[in-house]
Amino acid sequence: MAEGDSILRLARRIHDGLAGERVTVRTPGARRPAGLPCAAIDGGLLESAESRGKHLILHFADGLALHSHLGMRGTWHLYAEGESWRRPASQAWITLSTGRIDAVNFGGSTMRIARESQLRRDPRLARLGPDLLADDFDVEDAIRRMRGVGPTAELGDALLDQTLVAGIGNIFKSEGCFAARIDPRARLGSLSDPELGSVLDLTRELMLAAVESGRQPGSVYRRAARPCRRCGSAIRSGAQGDSARVSYWCPSCQRRG
């Protein structure tokens, strides 16, 4: 699943390439966006693109918006005019074209066209916690929300809960905990507020670096049984939480609490 760094990077690319332009909207494949018809934004002025955690929202003139969530396997590609697409057009859910640049979506869990007023009332967006990558990210608010799930909740599960803090996925859950030297299986009740703040701050730093570089860190993620880059111990992995998402950690460098 695309994490907040990928969505913010994508929002910036779409904003830089298409914002301020009128776009032609097409649906080459079999799927159609939910909500309003594509005709509502076809030929419309794309004003801006923003990320909210793992959600991408494209804002159009006249109070309209396109809301996309990539789920586990969705992706957006940007192509210059005349450039060959890397996937068949029949797999595309929607395309936005300025005549110079095509922004093409291939799949995901959500694609809908709605009025901005509808998005403001959307319960899924309203429940999102503070966006870890937002300029005004409030770490104290995020810590308060994490405390609200109770002392027995595990750190890794809390980091993935988008209602507590938005944008973190499985990669940065593991990498952020490694950077803070705390085991993702640690119970929240065993960690101090400064320790939780350290995990959030370091995860934010890693994700913002990935936004700029386009490269995600690889200290522990998918490195099970390989030596820790800090101490040489074998990296471990295991399913965590009700969703059984795999976590990675160093048994020597990271404190479980």
C-alpha positions in Angstrom: 0.0 0.0 0.0 1.3 3.5 -0.9 2.2 5.4 2.3 1.9 9.0 3.0 5.3 9.9 1.6 4.3 8.5 -1.8 1.0 10.2 -1.8 2.5 13.6 -0.9 5.1 13.2 -3.6 2.4 12.3 -6.1 0.2 15.3 -5.0 3.2 17.6 -5.6 3.9 16.1 -9.0 0.3 16.4 -10.1 0.0 19.9 -8.7 3.2 21.0 -10.5 2.2 19.4 -13.8 -1.5 20.1 -14.0 -2.6 22.7 -11.5 -3.9 25.9 -13.2 -4.8 24.0 -16.4 -8.2 22.8 -17.8 -8.1 19.0 -18.0 -9.8 16.5 -20.3 -11.2 13.6 -18.3 -11.5 10.1 -19.7 -12.3 6.6 -18.3 -10.6 4.2 -20.8 -11.2 1.0 -18.7 -14.3 -0.8 -17.5 -14.4 0.9 -14.1 -16.1 4.2 -13.5 -15.6 6.6 -10.6 -18.3 6.8 -7.9 -20.3 9.9 -7.2 -20.8 12.6 -9.8 -20.3 11.8 -13.5 -16.9 12.5 -15.1 -18.6 15.2 -17.2 -18.8 17.3 -14.0 -15.0 17.9 -14.1 -14.3 17.2 -17.8 -12.9 20.5 -19.1 -12.7 21.9 -15.6 -9.9 23.9 -14.0 -7.7 21.8 -11.7 -6.8 24.2 -8.9 -4.7 22.1 -6.6 -3.7 18.6 -5.5 -3.2 17.7 -1.8 -2.5 14.6 0.3 -4.3 13.7 3.5 -2.5 10.8 5.0 -2.9 8.1 2.3 -5.7 9.9 0.5 -5.2 12.1 -2.7 -7.6 14.9 -3.3 -7.6 16.9 -6.5 -9.5 20.2 -6.1 -11.3 21.7 -9.2 -13.0 25.0 -9.7 -16.7 25.3 -8.9 -16.3 23.4 -5.6 -15.7 19.9 -7.1 -13.1 17.4 -6.2 -11.6 14.0 -7.2 -10.9 11.7 -4.2 -8.5 8.8 -4.7 -7.2 6.1 -2.4 -4.8 3.6 -3.9 -5.4 0.7 -1.5 -2.9 -2.1 -1.8 -2.1 -2.1 -5.5 -3.3 1.2 -7.1 -1.0 3.6 -8.7 -0.9 6.9 -10.6 1.5 7.5 -13.6 2.3 10.9 -15.2 3.3 10.9 -18.9 4.4 13.6 -21.2 2.3 14.1 -24.4 2.9 11.2 -26.8 4.8 9.1 -24.3 3.9 5.4 -24.3 2.1 4.2 -21.2 3.6 1.4 -19.2 0.3 -0.4 -18.8 -2.6 -1.0 -21.1 -5.2 1.7 -21.4 -7.9 -0.9 -20.6 -6.5 -1.1 -17.1 -6.8 2.7 -16.5 -9.6 3.9 -14.1 -9.4 7.5 -15.1 -7.1 9.9 -17.0 -6.6 13.6 -16.6 -4.9 15.4 -19.6 -3.8 18.9 -20.2 -2.6 18.2 -23.7 1.0 18.3 -22.4 0.7 15.9 -19.5 -1.4 12.8 -18.8 -2.1 11.8 -15.2 -3.4 8.2 -15.3 -4.7 6.1 -12.5 -4.5 2.4 -12.5 -6.7 0.9 -9.8 -7.1 1.5 -6.1 -9.8 1.2 -3.5 -11.5 4.6 -4.0 -12.1 6.9 -6.9 -15.0 9.3 -6.7 -16.0 12.7 -7.9 -17.8 14.8 -5.3 -18.5 18.3 -4.1 -16.1 19.8 -1.6 -19.1 20.0 0.8 -19.5 16.3 0.6 -15.9 15.6 1.4 -16.1 17.8 4.4 -18.9 15.6 5.7 -17.2 12.3 4.7 -16.8 10.2 7.9 -13.7 8.4 6.6 -11.9 11.6 6.0 -13.3 13.2 9.2 -11.9 10.3 11.3 -8.4 10.8 10.1 -5.8 11.6 12.8 -3.3 14.4 12.3 -1.4 14.0 9.0 2.2 13.1 10.0 3.6 15.0 7.0 1.5 18.2 7.3 3.3 21.4 7.9 1.2 21.9 11.1 1.5 18.3 12.4 0.8 18.4 16.1 2.8 15.6 17.8 1.1 16.2 21.1 -2.3 15.7 19.6 -1.1 12.4 18.0 0.3 11.2 21.4 -3.1 12.0 23.1 -4.9 10.0 20.5 -2.5 7.1 20.8 -3.0 7.1 24.6 -6.7 6.9 24.0 -6.6 3.4 22.7 -5.3 2.1 26.1 -2.0 1.0 27.6 -2.1 -2.6 26.3 -2.2 -1.6 22.6 1.0 -2.3 20.8 3.0 0.5 19.3 3.0 -0.9 15.7 -0.7 -1.3 15.7 -1.2 2.3 16.9 1.1 3.7 14.2 -1.0 2.0 11.5 -4.3 3.2 12.9 -5.2 6.1 10.6 -7.6 7.6 13.1 -4.7 8.2 15.5 -2.1 9.5 13.0 -2.5 9.5 9.3 0.0 8.5 6.6 2.1 5.7 8.2 2.1 2.3 6.6 4.0 -0.9 7.1 7.3 0.2 5.8 7.6 3.3 8.0 6.0 1.7 11.0 9.0 -0.7 11.1 11.6 1.9 10.0 10.5 4.6 12.4 10.5 2.2 15.3 14.0 1.1 14.4 15.2 4.7 14.2 13.8 5.3 17.7 15.3 2.0 19.0 11.9 0.9 20.2 10.3 -2.5 19.4 7.0 -2.2 17.4 5.5 -4.8 19.8 6.1 -2.6 22.8 2.9 -1.8 24.8 1.9 1.9 24.8 1.7 1.8 28.6 5.4 0.9 28.8 6.4 4.0 26.8 6.7 7.6 28.0 5.3 10.5 26.0 8.9 11.6 25.0 9.5 8.1 23.6 6.2 8.1 21.6 7.1 11.6 20.4 10.6 10.3 19.3 9.0 7.6 17.3 6.6 10.0 15.6 9.3 12.7 15.0 11.8 10.2 13.5 9.2 8.5 11.4 8.2 12.0 10.1 11.9 12.7 9.3 12.3 9.5 7.4 9.1 10.0 5.4 9.9 13.6 4.5 13.3 12.5 3.3 11.6 9.9 1.1 9.3 12.5 -0.3 12.3 14.5 -1.5 14.5 11.5 -2.7 11.8 9.1 -3.9 13.6 6.4 -2.0 12.4 4.6 1.1 14.7 3.5 3.9 15.7 -0.2 4.2 17.2 -0.7 7.6 14.9 -3.4 8.7 11.9 -3.7 6.4 11.9 -7.0 4.5 15.3 -7.8 6.0 14.3 -10.7 8.2 17.2 -13.0 9.2 19.7 -10.5 7.7 22.2 -8.7 10.0 21.2 -5.4 11.6 23.0 -2.5 10.0 23.8 -1.1 13.5 24.8 -4.1 15.6 24.9 -7.2 13.4 22.1 -9.2 15.1 19.7 -11.0 12.9 16.6 -9.0 12.0 13.3 -10.6 13.1 9.8 -10.4 11.7 6.4 -11.4 12.8 2.7 -10.8 12.2 1.2 -8.1 14.4 -2.4 -7.1 15.2 -5.8 -8.2 13.9 -4.7 -7.5 10.3 -1.6 -9.6 10.8 0.6 -7.0 9.2 4.3 -8.0 9.3 6.6 -6.0 11.5 10.4 -6.1 11.4 12.8 -5.3 14.2 16.2 -5.8 15.7 16.0 -7.8 19.0 19.2 -6.2 20.3 18.8 -2.5 19.2 15.1 -2.0 20.0 13.7 -2.0 23.5 10.3 -3.7 24.0 9.5 -1.9 27.2 
